[in-house]
Amino acid sequence: MIDLRIRHRTTYRYRQPVNLGPHRLMMRPRESRDLRLLSNAVTLWPDATVTWAYDVAGNAVATATFGASTDRLVVESVSRVELSAEPYPVFAIAAGAIAFPFQYTDDEWTDLGALTIPQYPEGEPSLRAWAQGFMASCPTDTLSLLKDLNAEVGGTIAYQGREDEGTQSPSETLSLGMGSCRDLATLFVEAVRSLGFGARVVSGYLHDPSRTLLGSADAGATHAWAETFLPGAGWITFDPTNRSVGGANLIPVAVARDIRQAMPLVGSFAGSADAFLDMSVEVSVGV
């Protein structure tokens, strides 16, 4: 078990005072059997009225509304968590799902819903054809198939940190041969969905005390990865950026059908077209 402190600070600067619209914050770590949230505090400058709610996926979402105009916005979240995820987990997959293809139960299929449907149109190269190429036989071992896909994404797509907004389509990532952690997570999720699995994207933080993992700055950073649902085992974590399985170094904040639904901070402002000056993000994850 590891006791970690996470500090996430985002600063927006404007050339002149602007009026801030409502901002949505997703920075509160998501509790689970492997993660216990000890404390979380969110502070904003200028002062704001903050309300909390849970979205349809059970993520904690804060909405901040502001009064006076300002030329700077600072949002800081400080959390303490206990992380107890095993580095080499063993998954109790139901007997009927050990070999792929398998069928989800009617209830599972209904509840997974849109998490089984690809969110991007088929492009070139074909994502479905690429994913099907990992089926050595039919049937094939389910977990081996997913591990091979996860390893291939991280092994053949070069990691490239991107500060610009947006996510590449899976076909674009395959064509370019490079992408950010969110691009790699989206590629993996869409690939397994094309085969019939239920999957979702996860955003959160990466703890990297060894300073050797991709996607990390110093000992920690914001990060994106994936989860796939297997009967019996439930949601299994796959981090294609680092070709790893399980959540030993991962602190989830939000799960979503699409990575665009799990952005840490989203908002707007009213002002001149050239009012925005710059944005900076500082993240630290450590004991």
NORLINPE-V941906 format. One record per backbone hydrogen bond with DSSP energy under -0.5 kcal/mol. NH is the residue of the N-H (numbers start at 1). CO is the residue of the C=O. If there is no record, write none. Layout:
BEGIN
nh: {NH,NH}
co: {CO,CO}
END
This chain:
BEGIN
nh: {2,4,4,5,6,7,8,9,10,11,12,13,14,15,18,19,20,21,23,24,25,26,29,30,31,32,35,36,37,38,38,39,41,43,45,49,50,51,53,55,58,61,61,62,63,64,65,67,70,73,74,75,76,77,78,79,80,81,82,83,83,84,84,85,89,92,93,94,97,98,98,100,109,110,111,112,113,115,116,117,118,130,131,132,133,134,135,136,139,140,142,145,146,147,148,149,150,151,152,153,154,155,156,157,158,158,160,173,174,175,176,177,178,179,184,185,186,187,188,189,190,191,192,193,194,195,195,196,196,197,198,199,200,201,202,203,204,205,206,207,207,208,208,211,216,217,218,220,221,223,225,226,227,228,229,230,230,233,233,234,236,236,238,239,240,242,243,244,246,250,251,252,253,254,256,261,262,263,266,270,271,275,277,278,280,282,284,286}
co: {83,2,81,286,79,284,77,282,75,280,73,278,71,275,70,270,18,268,64,266,62,264,27,252,29,35,32,82,35,36,80,80,78,76,74,65,48,63,61,59,55,53,59,25,51,23,49,47,18,12,45,10,43,8,41,6,39,4,36,2,81,34,82,34,86,90,91,231,94,94,95,140,105,106,107,108,109,112,113,114,116,126,127,128,129,131,132,134,100,100,98,141,142,143,144,145,146,147,148,149,150,151,152,153,156,177,179,169,170,171,172,173,173,158,180,181,182,183,184,185,186,187,188,189,190,191,192,192,193,192,229,115,227,256,225,254,223,251,221,205,249,206,219,208,213,220,216,217,206,204,202,238,200,236,198,228,234,230,231,230,228,234,226,244,238,239,239,239,237,247,205,250,203,203,201,258,259,260,24,19,269,272,13,13,11,9,7,5}
END
